[in-house]
Amino acid sequence: MVTEKYELIFGVEDLPKVAQTILKSHQNIQVITLQGTLGAGKTTFAIELLKQLGVRGEMQSPTYTYVQLYKNDEGQNFYHFDLYRLPDKDAFLFAGFDEFLYQPNSLTLIEWPEIVVSLLDRNVCTIQLDYVDDVTRKISWSCR
């Protein structure tokens, strides 16, 4: 299977358009992973994706709770994970977080996904965010 890779340089004002581009061109995605260094914009981009998918209201980083749950007006569920503080895949499994993966009518967003990539076997979009300068980021993504 050939996986195409895409790349863009963007500023904060471009967030909605970049999020729409990814979502519209990859409609069968069930899991989106977000990778990048601290401060690269993973949480900001995840929240923009959720906004573009119709989630309303306040959205927060799941840094201390590991996961935030959201729903849009169409009843689609969204699970936003931040695994930065989770030590390994066993801890993810022990917490039962794997049950959120690949649920019907849902999308899972995972920041710092390195410990669980072996669980992500289909319908995954991998997003890499890199710091260019204070207001500019480079985004690369591929989906399978």
C-alpha positions in Angstrom: 0.0 0.0 0.0 1.4 3.4 -1.0 0.9 6.2 1.5 1.2 9.7 0.3 2.8 12.3 2.5 1.7 16.0 2.5 3.4 19.0 3.9 2.5 22.7 4.5 4.0 25.7 6.2 1.3 27.7 8.0 0.6 30.5 10.6 -2.0 30.6 13.3 -4.4 32.4 11.0 -4.3 29.4 8.7 -5.3 26.8 11.3 -9.0 26.4 10.3 -8.1 26.0 6.6 -5.3 23.4 7.3 -7.6 21.4 9.6 -10.3 21.4 7.0 -7.9 20.3 4.3 -6.8 17.3 6.3 -10.3 16.3 7.4 -11.9 16.7 3.9 -9.2 14.7 2.1 -9.2 11.8 4.6 -12.8 11.1 5.6 -12.4 7.5 6.7 -9.9 8.3 9.4 -10.7 7.0 12.9 -7.5 7.9 14.7 -5.3 11.0 14.3 -1.9 11.1 16.0 -0.2 14.3 16.7 3.6 14.4 17.1 6.1 17.2 17.7 8.2 18.8 20.3 6.8 20.7 23.3 5.3 23.9 22.1 4.9 22.8 18.5 1.1 23.3 18.7 -0.3 19.7 19.0 -3.0 20.7 21.5 -3.9 23.9 19.6 -4.2 21.9 16.4 -6.2 19.1 18.0 -8.7 21.7 19.3 -9.0 23.3 15.9 -9.7 19.8 14.4 -12.5 19.4 17.0 -13.9 22.8 16.2 -14.0 21.9 12.5 -15.8 18.7 13.3 -18.6 20.6 15.1 -17.6 20.4 18.7 -18.8 23.4 20.6 -17.9 24.9 24.0 -14.8 25.0 26.0 -12.1 22.5 25.1 -9.1 21.8 27.3 -5.8 20.0 27.0 -5.9 16.5 28.4 -2.4 16.8 29.8 -3.4 16.0 33.4 -6.5 13.9 32.8 -5.0 11.8 29.9 -8.2 12.0 28.0 -11.0 14.6 27.3 -14.3 13.4 25.8 -16.4 15.5 23.4 -19.5 15.1 21.3 -20.8 17.2 18.4 -24.4 18.0 17.5 -24.6 14.9 15.2 -23.7 12.6 18.1 -20.2 11.8 17.0 -17.8 11.0 19.9 -14.3 12.4 20.1 -11.6 11.2 22.4 -8.6 13.5 22.8 -5.6 11.9 24.5 -2.3 13.3 25.7 0.0 10.5 26.6 3.1 12.6 27.5 3.0 11.4 31.1 2.0 7.8 30.5 5.0 5.6 30.9 4.2 2.8 28.4 1.6 0.8 26.4 0.9 -1.4 29.4 -0.3 1.6 31.4 -2.5 2.6 28.5 -4.0 -0.8 28.4 -4.4 -1.1 32.2 -6.3 2.1 32.2 -8.7 0.7 29.6 -7.9 3.5 27.2 -7.7 1.0 24.3 -11.5 0.7 24.5 -11.8 4.2 23.1 -9.9 3.2 19.9 -11.9 2.4 16.8 -15.3 2.9 18.4 -18.2 3.3 15.9 -19.1 6.9 15.1 -16.0 8.3 16.8 -12.6 9.8 16.2 -9.6 9.5 18.5 -6.9 12.2 18.7 -3.7 11.2 20.3 -0.9 13.6 21.3 2.5 11.9 22.1 1.3 8.5 20.5 4.7 6.8 20.5 3.8 4.2 23.2 0.7 3.1 21.4 1.5 3.1 17.7 1.5 -0.8 17.7 -2.2 -0.6 18.5 -3.1 1.6 15.6 -3.4 -0.7 12.6 -5.8 1.0 10.3 -7.6 4.3 9.4 -4.8 6.4 11.0 -3.6 9.8 10.1 -0.2 10.7 11.5 0.5 14.4 11.8 3.9 15.9 12.6 4.1 19.5 13.7 7.4 21.3 13.7 8.3 24.7 15.1 9.5 27.2 12.4 9.4 30.4 14.4 7.1 32.1 17.0 4.2 32.3 14.6 4.9 29.7 11.9 4.7 25.9 12.0 5.4 23.1 9.5 2.9 20.4 9.3 3.4 17.0 7.6 0.9 14.2 7.5 0.2 10.9 5.9 -2.8 8.6 6.3 -3.4 4.9 5.9 
